[in-house]
């Protein structure tokens, strides 16, 4: 049996069944597009992780920090499970950029580095000599937060929070300023995966629903925003690495931009999760907030009984569509996976009622690819 290993963040994560959850990650559904007798999907992704923190926490290579119980579905560190001929899908970006301002400088944010005159970002792989002591809290952190507009009280709260996070690491970790770059961390995974005889695949992350004049906007916090060389810096960097290292790229970002712009700002929101007045995601059973999909979701919308639409995290239907696109691109690039892809997914996921009038548009868009 061939295994697809999924490494990433909350967009990749498998949240559970299609009945008791509103929220979904594409890892919930990818296996339903392939022959389950021939392909197994193992999802190690977890929310809030970047290419750097996933490594620091021992989620890729065991560093003694986690037991199997600490990982999704009791899998344990990913590297122990990878075998020759397997595929490893990497989607990191949402937490690598400064989407939450500079607060996550300690654990998540990952530098792109300075591009050369052609706009190519440096690939600096983390090495053991770059590791720094977790006992030495970055002295520049308070000034960074102050420049980011935080009050003294907020700064102190963040210092306490991130000192606690560092205390949960081993004695050394890769800091933001250790010298390694986003492309370098991705290459670290790629090299290790290839050393096992497995096949790495870079998956660009889905677009956030940040709108401007009816288009998805490239703004700070949205995959790096723009620079003089173009938009969505982290997306460009990931594609650069794919070309440089001859690694297949599944361009989920490009698909999602076109797809949600086709739906338009109003209807595309019904692909997303929703957040309650307590700032907690509604319909997330793993945190004891189960809710019936899609009937309870529809009722929240009918009553407008929620705080906001989550511009980042998809619901069950949105994540199912994204998983189908990933399966399609994988089968287009790998003959062995094409032979195992189902003509029709082994399950269906119900859609929100507010998309009833757009189902033909959705079907036409997906089927024309």
N, C-alpha and C positions, 0 to 999 in steps of 0.2 A: 504494500500500500504506500502511495506517495502522500507526503504531508505538506500542507501549506502552513508555515509558521508566521504569525502576525505580530509584529513589534510596533508599538506606537502609543498613542494617547487616547483621549476620550472619544475621538471620532472613529477609532478602530475597535474600541472595546466592545465586548459582548456583554450586554446588560441582563439578558435573560429571555424569557419567553415572550411571544407576541400578544399575549392576552393581558398580562398584568403590568405592562410597561407602556408609557408614552414614548420615552426616550429610546433611541436605538443607535447602535454603531454598525458600520458595515460588516464588522466581524460577527455580528449576530446572524447574518444571512448568507455570507459568501459560500458556505458549504452547500446550500440548497441549489446552487447552479451547477454542481458537479455530481458525478456518480459517487454516491457515498460508500459503495463497495470498493472503490479504487482510490478515493481521495479523502483524507482526514484533515480537518482544520484545527489547529491549536492556536488559541488567541491569548497572548501574554500582555496585551495592551492594558493600560490603566490611565485614568484621568489625571491631568495635570503634569504629565511626564514630557520631558524634552529629550532630545538625543543625548544630552549631557547627564541629566538626572537619572534617566533609565539605566545608564551605565554606572553612575555613582552608587545607586541603590542596590546594585547587584542583581538587577532583573534580567540582565543579559548573561553575564558570566558570574558564577557564584563567588561571592566574597564573604560568605558567612553571615550576611545580614538577615537573610530571609529563610524561613522554612517553607515547605510546600504549601502550608496552610495560609501563608501570607499572599500567595499569588492567586490570580483568577483560576478557579476550577482546580486548585491544588497541583498546578503543573510544575511549579518550581522554576529556577532560572532557565531561560530559553535555550542556552547553548548546549546544555546537557542532552537536549532532545533532538537536536538537529543531526540528520544523517545524510549520507551521500545520496544525491538525486532529489533531495527535498527542495522546496522553494521557501524563501524567506522574504516576506513583504515588509518593507520599512516605510512607515509614514510618520515623520516627525516634522513639526514646524509650528503648530499652533502655540506651543509653549516655549519655543526657542526664541521667538521674537518678543518685542516689548508690548504685547497686547494688554498686559496688566500694568503698564507703566514700568518703572524700574524696581518695583518691590521684589520681583523674583530674581533679581540679580544674583542672589546667593545660590539658589538651587536650580533654576530652570533656564534663564536666559543664556543664549549661546551666540557668541559674536560671529559675524560674517567675515570680518577682516576687511582690509582695504582692497578694492578691486584694482586691477591694473588698467592701463590705458585703453584696453579693449572691453572693460567691464567684467573681466573674469575674476571671481573671488578666489582667495587662496585656499588651498587644501592642506591644512596643518593638522596632522593626525595626533591625538593624545598619546603620549608615551609616559612610561613610569617616572622618568625624571621630572615630569611636569606636575606630578601630584604634590599637593600642599597639605599642611597639617590642618585638621579640623579644629584644633585647639586655638588656632590663630584666626580670629574673626576679621574679615577684610576691613581695614581701618577707613577705607574710602566710602563705605556704605552709607553712613549718616549724611555725608555731603551730597551723595548721589540722590538720596531721597529728598533732601532739602531743595536741591535744584529741580526736582520733579514736582515741587509744590506741596510737599507734606508738612504738616504741623509737627512741632516737637513731640507732642503726645503720640501722634501716629508713627513717627520715626522710632520712638522707644518701644512701641508695641511690636513693630516689625523686627526690631533688633532682638527682642525676647523670643519672638516666634522663630526666627531663623537661627538663633543660637541653639534652640531646641532641635531644629531639623539637623543641624550639623552634628549635634551630640548623638544622633541616631545613625550616623555614618560610621565607617571604620576610622582608623586614626588619620587616614589621608583621603583626599578626594580631588577631582578635577574642578578647580574654581573657574569662574567666568574669565578671569585674567590670566589663566595658566599658560596661555599661548595657543591652545587648540582652537580650531574654527568649526563652524557648522558643517562645511563640506568634509573637514577632517574627521569629525565624529562619525558621519555617515560612512566614510571610507574605512574607519576602524571596524564597523560592523561588516561591511562588504568583504574586507580582507579575511576576517575571522570566519565568515560564512563560507567563502570560497575555499579556505583551508580545510574545511570539512567535506569538500566535494559537493556542496549544496549551491543553489543558484539564488543570488540576491536580486531583488526587484525593488526599485524605488517607486513609491506611490506618492504623487504630489497630493497635498491635502485639499479637501473641498473648500470652496470659497466661503468666507463669512458673508452674511447678508448685511453688508454695509452698502447702502444705496446712495447714489448721487445722480440726479437727473435721469432716473430710469436705468442706470447702469451700475454694475458692481464697482465700487470705488477702491482705488489704491490709496489708502491712507495709513498713517503711522499706526502700528498695531494690527494691520491686516497683512500678514506675511511679509512684514518689513517695510511696507509702503514703497515709495519711489525714490530713485536717485537719478543722476544725470544719464544713466545708461538704460533706464526703463522702469517699469512698474513691477510690484510684487517681487522684491529682491530675493527672498528665500526660495520662491518658486524657480526663479532663474538660476539660482545657485544649485539647486537640486538637479535641474536639467543639465547644467554644465557638467556636474559630476558624472551623470549617467553617460554623457558623450565621452568624457575623458577616460572613464574606467570601463567603457563598453558594457554598461549595466542597463538592462531593460528598464524603461520608465513607463509606468502606467499614469497617464496624465488625467487624474481625476479632477484636478483644478480646472483645466480647460473645459472639460465636460460640464462641470457644475456651473461655471460662469454662463455658458451658452444656454444651459437648461433653465436656470432660474431667471435669466433675463428673458427667455421665451415666455415663461409663465407670467412675468411681471411682478412688481414689488408686492402687490396685494396678495395674489394667489400663491406666490412662492413662500409666503410666511406659513402656509398650512403644511409645509414639509418639515417644519421646525418643532422643537420641544417648547414647552411653556413653563414659566416660573411663577410660583405663588407669591403671595404678599409677604411671606417670611423669607423670601429670596432663596427658597429651596426648589429644586426641579420637581415638578408634579409628575406623578406616575413613574416612580423609580423604585421598584420593589425591593432591591437589595438594601435600601435604606428605610425599609418598612413604610414606603409610601406607594403601595400598589394602587392601580386604578385601571379600569377596564378600557381596553383599546378596541375600536375607536370611539365607542359610545360615550364614555365619560369625557374624553377629549372634546368631542363635539359639544357636549353640554357646557363645558367650561367656556368654549367659544360663544355659544348661544347666549350664555348669561354674562359674558365678558368678565368672568370671575377669576381673574389672574392678574398678576402685576405687569408682566411683559412677555413678549416673544423672545425666545433664546435665539440670538442671531448667529450662533455657532453650532449648536447641537441639533441634529436632526431627530425627527420622530421615527416611529416604526416604518412608515411608508417611505419617507425620504431616504432613510438608510438602506432600505430594500432596493430602491432604484439605484442608489450609488453602488451597492454590492454587485448588482447586475452589470453595471458598466465596467467595473473592475474585472469581473469574470469574462466579459466580452473582449476587453483589451488583452487580458492574459492569453486567451485562446487564439487571438490574432498573432501573438508573438511567439507562442510555444506550441509546437505541433502535438506534443504528448498531452498537454492540457486541453487542446482543442478536441482531441479524440475522447476526452472524458467529460467534456462540457455537455450538459443536458440541453435538448432542444427547448425544453420548457422547465422552469424551476420546479423543484419538488414540493414547493409550498407557495401559497399566495399570502400577501399581507394586505389587510383591508385598508382602504384609504379614508381620510377625513371627508365628511359629507360636503364640506365647503369646496372640495375639488371635483364634485360630481360633473360640473359643466366643462371640466378641463381634461377629462380622461382621454378623449380622442387626441387632443393636442399632445398629451404626454406619450401616448402610445405611438403616435406618428413620429414624434421626435426621437424616441428610443429606437424604433424599428428602422429608421432611415440610416442609422449609423452602420 
